[in-house]
Amino acid sequence: MSTDEWVALYDAAGRVIGSATRARMRAEGLWHAATAVLVRSGDGERVYVHRRTDTKDIYPGLHDCAAGGVVGAGEDPALAAARELAEEYGVVGAELTPVFTMPVELPPVRTHVFAYETRWDGPITPQESEIAEGWWMPIDELRTRLAGREWPFVPDGRLVMERWFALRG
């Protein structure tokens, strides 16, 4: 990940309006898009959870349960999701199911999250530069931890998961 990387810029309504460097997007809090891929075990009962490295440019050291990242300039969100899943978890060839898209505004972060999920029982190889550690967690335990609010979890990921849980009933 480079601060010179070009990312897609979106407006508040979710339309692509141009591009900028990642550094400018972060510095100015510009609307952009990001992907979030929830990896569930084959039986659907567990989710792969990880702790971000302390060197991440946003929310360092916090927990997350999605592979994902910023959509590049000219990049389709579905392709960005597959790319991020391969980069962060080493998962290639998994079928991604779109779940929802939602705006998240947590200044300085303003993004449209394209959420996907997949089922995977194969190996996961966390990207050392982005993931400090990772493990499988039962979905009910994840729901309980997120409801408690004291678990250090990425704020945008918490909102995404609250929406995911609401859609599941």
C-alpha positions in Angstrom: 0.0 0.0 0.0 1.4 3.3 -1.1 0.3 6.8 -0.3 1.0 7.5 -4.0 -1.6 4.9 -5.1 -4.5 6.3 -7.1 -7.9 5.6 -5.6 -11.4 6.2 -7.0 -13.3 9.2 -5.6 -17.0 9.1 -5.1 -19.6 11.7 -4.2 -21.9 11.4 -1.1 -24.5 9.7 -3.3 -22.1 6.9 -4.3 -21.2 8.0 -7.9 -17.6 7.9 -9.1 -16.5 11.5 -9.7 -12.7 11.1 -10.3 -9.6 9.9 -8.6 -6.9 11.1 -6.2 -3.9 9.7 -4.4 -4.5 7.7 -1.3 -2.6 10.4 0.6 -4.8 13.2 -0.6 -8.0 11.1 0.0 -6.9 10.5 3.6 -5.6 14.0 4.3 -8.8 15.7 3.0 -11.3 13.1 4.2 -12.6 12.6 0.6 -15.5 10.3 -0.2 -14.1 7.0 -1.7 -15.1 3.4 -1.9 -13.9 0.4 0.1 -14.6 -3.3 0.0 -15.3 -5.6 2.9 -15.4 -9.4 2.5 -16.7 -11.5 5.3 -15.1 -14.9 5.2 -17.4 -17.6 6.8 -16.5 -21.2 7.3 -18.1 -23.7 4.9 -20.8 -24.5 7.4 -21.4 -20.8 7.9 -21.0 -21.0 11.7 -17.7 -19.2 12.1 -16.1 -16.0 10.8 -12.4 -15.3 10.2 -11.4 -12.5 12.5 -8.0 -10.7 12.6 -6.1 -7.9 14.3 -4.6 -5.2 12.1 -0.9 -4.4 12.3 0.2 -1.4 14.3 1.5 0.1 11.0 -1.9 0.4 9.2 -2.6 3.9 8.0 -6.1 3.8 9.4 -7.3 2.1 12.6 -3.9 0.4 13.4 -3.9 -2.5 15.9 -7.7 -2.8 16.0 -9.7 -6.0 15.3 -11.6 -6.6 12.1 -13.6 -9.4 10.5 -13.3 -8.5 6.8 -10.7 -8.6 4.2 -10.9 -5.4 2.3 -9.6 -2.1 1.3 -9.9 1.0 -0.9 -11.2 0.7 -4.4 -8.5 1.8 -6.9 -9.0 4.4 -9.6 -10.9 2.8 -12.5 -11.4 -0.5 -10.5 -14.7 -2.3 -10.2 -15.6 -2.9 -6.5 -16.1 -6.7 -7.1 -12.7 -7.0 -8.6 -11.3 -4.9 -5.8 -12.9 -7.2 -3.2 -11.4 -10.3 -4.9 -8.0 -8.6 -5.0 -8.1 -7.6 -1.4 -9.2 -11.1 -0.3 -6.2 -12.6 -2.2 -3.8 -10.0 -0.8 -4.9 -10.0 2.8 -5.9 -13.7 3.3 -4.3 -15.5 0.4 -7.8 -16.7 -0.7 -8.1 -17.1 -4.4 -11.0 -18.4 -6.4 -13.7 -18.1 -3.7 -17.1 -17.1 -4.9 -18.0 -13.7 -3.6 -21.7 -12.9 -2.9 -22.6 -9.2 -2.8 -24.5 -8.4 0.4 -25.1 -4.7 0.5 -23.5 -1.3 -0.1 -23.7 1.4 2.5 -22.2 4.8 3.1 -20.1 5.2 6.2 -19.2 8.7 7.5 -16.9 8.6 10.5 -14.7 11.7 9.9 -12.1 11.7 8.6 -13.3 8.5 6.9 -16.1 8.9 4.4 -16.6 5.8 2.3 -19.1 3.7 0.5 -18.6 0.1 1.6 -19.3 -2.6 -0.9 -19.9 -5.6 1.4 -19.5 -9.2 0.2 -19.3 -12.6 1.9 -17.9 -16.0 1.0 -17.7 -19.5 2.4 -14.2 -20.9 2.7 -12.6 -23.9 4.4 -9.3 -23.8 2.6 -6.1 -22.3 4.0 -5.8 -18.7 5.0 -2.4 -17.0 4.8 -2.6 -13.6 6.5 -0.6 -10.8 4.8 2.1 -10.0 7.4 2.3 -6.3 6.5 -1.4 -5.8 7.3 -2.5 -8.6 9.7 -0.8 -9.2 13.0 -2.8 -12.3 13.8 -6.0 -14.1 12.7 -8.4 -16.9 13.9 -11.8 -18.4 13.4 -14.6 -17.1 15.7 -18.2 -18.4 16.1 -20.7 -15.9 14.7 -22.6 -15.7 18.0 -19.3 -14.8 19.9 -18.6 -12.1 17.3 -22.1 -10.7 17.8 -21.7 -10.7 21.6 -18.2 -9.0 21.4 -19.4 -6.3 19.1 -22.5 -5.6 21.2 -20.3 -5.0 24.3 -18.5 -2.1 22.7 -15.3 -2.5 24.7 -13.6 -4.8 22.2 -11.2 -2.6 20.1 -12.8 -3.1 16.7 -12.5 -0.9 13.6 -15.4 1.6 13.7 -16.5 1.2 10.1 -16.3 -2.6 10.3 -18.5 -2.4 13.4 -21.1 -0.5 11.4 -20.9 -3.0 8.5 -21.3 -6.0 10.9 -24.3 -4.3 12.7 -25.9 -4.0 9.3 -25.0 -7.6 8.4 -26.5 -8.9 11.6 -29.7 -6.8 11.1 -30.2 -8.3 7.6 -29.8 -11.8 9.1 -32.4 -11.1 11.7 
